[in-house]
Amino acid sequence: MKKTLKGMVQSNENHFENLRKQNRDAYIDFEKTLKIKLDENKAEISRLIESERQRIKEIVGIEMSKIKNLILIFGVLTVVLLIGILAIQLM
């Protein structure tokens, strides 16, 4: 009985070891495939990233000019209000 049980345990261990090896080999193959695909598309990926960076820079530039315009308008309105308050006090 002990030999049979020991043989079954050994058989299961061998089976699991084979599965681990197959799984490891499959992941290595998958990694190689991904690297090949990445290398094939590297230029396009770089172009897309640079395009998105440029688009973000343009959006930030537009938003910054809007903010600068709002600050300028706020400053002008503040000066006009101060001049009005000063004029009222001098009367």
C-alpha positions as semicolon CSV with decimal commas, in nm:
position;residue;x (nm);y (nm);z (nm)
1;M;0,000;0,000;0,000
2;K;0,282;0,241;0,091
3;K;0,458;0,177;-0,237
4;T;0,138;0,238;-0,432
5;L;0,067;0,562;-0,247
6;K;0,429;0,670;-0,281
7;G;0,417;0,590;-0,651
8;M;0,097;0,795;-0,693
9;V;0,252;1,090;-0,510
10;Q;0,564;1,066;-0,726
11;S;0,349;1,038;-1,038
12;N;0,151;1,347;-0,936
13;E;0,471;1,538;-0,862
14;N;0,609;1,445;-1,203
15;H;0,283;1,547;-1,367
16;F;0,281;1,884;-1,191
17;E;0,646;1,941;-1,278
18;N;0,566;1,873;-1,644
19;L;0,274;2,115;-1,628
20;R;0,496;2,383;-1,470
21;K;0,756;2,335;-1,743
22;Q;0,492;2,355;-2,018
23;N;0,341;2,663;-1,857
24;R;0,681;2,829;-1,826
25;D;0,761;2,747;-2,189
26;A;0,425;2,886;-2,300
27;Y;0,489;3,213;-2,116
28;I;0,839;3,238;-2,262
29;D;0,693;3,192;-2,612
30;F;0,424;3,450;-2,536
31;E;0,688;3,695;-2,413
32;K;0,891;3,647;-2,732
33;T;0,581;3,705;-2,944
34;L;0,500;4,025;-2,753
35;K;0,855;4,151;-2,792
36;I;0,843;4,086;-3,166
37;K;0,509;4,264;-3,199
38;L;0,636;4,554;-2,988
39;D;0,950;4,586;-3,200
40;E;0,740;4,574;-3,518
41;N;0,514;4,853;-3,393
42;K;0,770;5,056;-3,197
43;A;0,786;5,340;-3,451
44;E;0,409;5,371;-3,467
45;I;0,379;5,362;-3,088
46;S;0,644;5,634;-3,057
47;R;0,464;5,845;-3,318
48;L;0,133;5,808;-3,133
49;I;0,291;5,901;-2,800
50;E;0,458;6,208;-2,952
51;S;0,132;6,307;-3,120
52;E;-0,053;6,286;-2,788
53;R;0,219;6,488;-2,614
54;Q;0,189;6,757;-2,877
55;R;-0,190;6,760;-2,846
56;I;-0,166;6,793;-2,467
57;K;0,083;7,081;-2,504
58;E;-0,159;7,258;-2,739
59;I;-0,452;7,209;-2,500
60;V;-0,246;7,334;-2,205
61;G;-0,133;7,635;-2,410
62;I;-0,491;7,723;-2,503
63;E;-0,610;7,686;-2,144
64;M;-0,319;7,894;-2,013
65;S;-0,400;8,175;-2,257
66;K;-0,764;8,163;-2,140
67;I;-0,647;8,190;-1,779
68;K;-0,413;8,478;-1,863
69;N;-0,700;8,660;-2,038
70;L;-0,926;8,608;-1,736
71;I;-0,657;8,740;-1,503
72;L;-0,607;9,043;-1,728
73;I;-0,982;9,112;-1,739
74;F;-1,006;9,072;-1,361
75;G;-0,715;9,313;-1,316
76;V;-0,871;9,572;-1,548
77;L;-1,207;9,544;-1,370
78;T;-1,033;9,585;-1,033
79;V;-0,854;9,900;-1,152
80;V;-1,180;10,043;-1,293
81;L;-1,360;9,972;-0,965
82;L;-1,079;10,130;-0,762
83;I;-1,082;10,438;-0,984
84;G;-1,461;10,459;-0,941
85;I;-1,435;10,427;-0,563
86;L;-1,156;10,686;-0,554
87;A;-1,357;10,925;-0,771
88;I;-1,659;10,889;-0,543
89;Q;-1,450;10,959;-0,234
90;L;-1,291;11,269;-0,390
91;M;-1,628;11,423;-0,467
